[in-house]
Amino acid sequence: MNHLLNVKDVCAAMGGVSKSSVYNLVRARLLTEQVHPMGGRASRWLKSELDAILAAQIAGKSKDDIKALVADLHAKRGGAV
């Protein structure tokens, strides 16, 4: 089972960034898009995806590498969460 994180959890995991920074990272394709598990407005992120992105950042990967990782993570979703 994949754990889901709300935006506050994502902010905290990313070192205390703001909510707007999280959404800016999504727009810049440096963070995976959020999912809406109940079909409503609630946004959640997959913990496994966030962990992979944070590990890439810690490893010193470039923005282009992280964008490629984000694209790969989206492709692996295959419409299922």
C-alpha positions in Angstrom: 0.0 0.0 0.0 1.2 3.5 -0.9 0.9 6.1 1.8 -0.6 9.4 0.8 0.7 12.8 2.1 -1.2 16.0 2.3 0.4 19.3 1.3 1.4 20.1 4.9 3.3 16.8 5.1 5.0 17.5 1.8 6.0 21.0 3.0 7.5 19.5 6.1 9.3 16.7 4.3 10.8 19.2 1.9 12.4 21.2 4.8 9.5 23.5 5.6 8.8 25.0 2.2 5.6 26.9 1.7 2.4 25.5 0.1 2.9 27.8 -2.9 6.4 26.5 -3.3 5.1 22.9 -3.5 2.6 23.9 -6.3 5.3 25.9 -8.1 7.5 22.8 -8.1 4.6 20.8 -9.6 4.2 23.4 -12.3 8.0 23.3 -13.0 7.7 19.5 -13.2 10.2 19.1 -10.3 7.6 17.3 -8.2 4.9 14.8 -9.2 1.4 16.0 -9.6 -0.9 15.4 -6.8 -3.7 12.7 -6.8 -7.2 13.2 -5.7 -8.1 9.8 -4.1 -11.7 10.6 -3.2 -12.4 12.4 -6.4 -12.7 15.7 -4.6 -10.6 18.7 -4.1 -8.2 17.1 -1.5 -4.7 16.9 -2.9 -2.4 14.1 -1.9 1.1 13.0 -2.9 2.4 9.5 -3.0 5.0 9.1 -0.3 7.1 6.7 -2.4 7.3 9.3 -5.2 8.3 12.1 -2.8 10.9 9.9 -1.3 12.4 9.1 -4.7 12.5 12.8 -5.6 14.1 13.8 -2.3 16.7 11.0 -2.7 17.6 12.4 -6.1 17.9 15.9 -4.7 20.1 14.7 -1.9 22.3 12.8 -4.5 22.9 16.1 -6.3 20.9 15.3 -9.4 20.3 18.1 -11.8 16.9 19.7 -12.5 16.8 18.0 -15.8 17.5 14.6 -14.1 14.7 15.3 -11.6 12.3 16.3 -14.4 13.1 13.0 -16.1 12.5 11.2 -12.8 9.1 12.9 -12.3 8.1 12.0 -15.8 9.1 8.4 -15.2 7.1 8.3 -11.9 4.0 9.7 -13.7 4.4 7.0 -16.4 4.7 4.3 -13.8 1.4 5.3 -12.2 -0.5 4.1 -15.2 -3.7 5.7 -14.1 -3.7 3.6 -10.9 -3.0 4.9 -7.4 
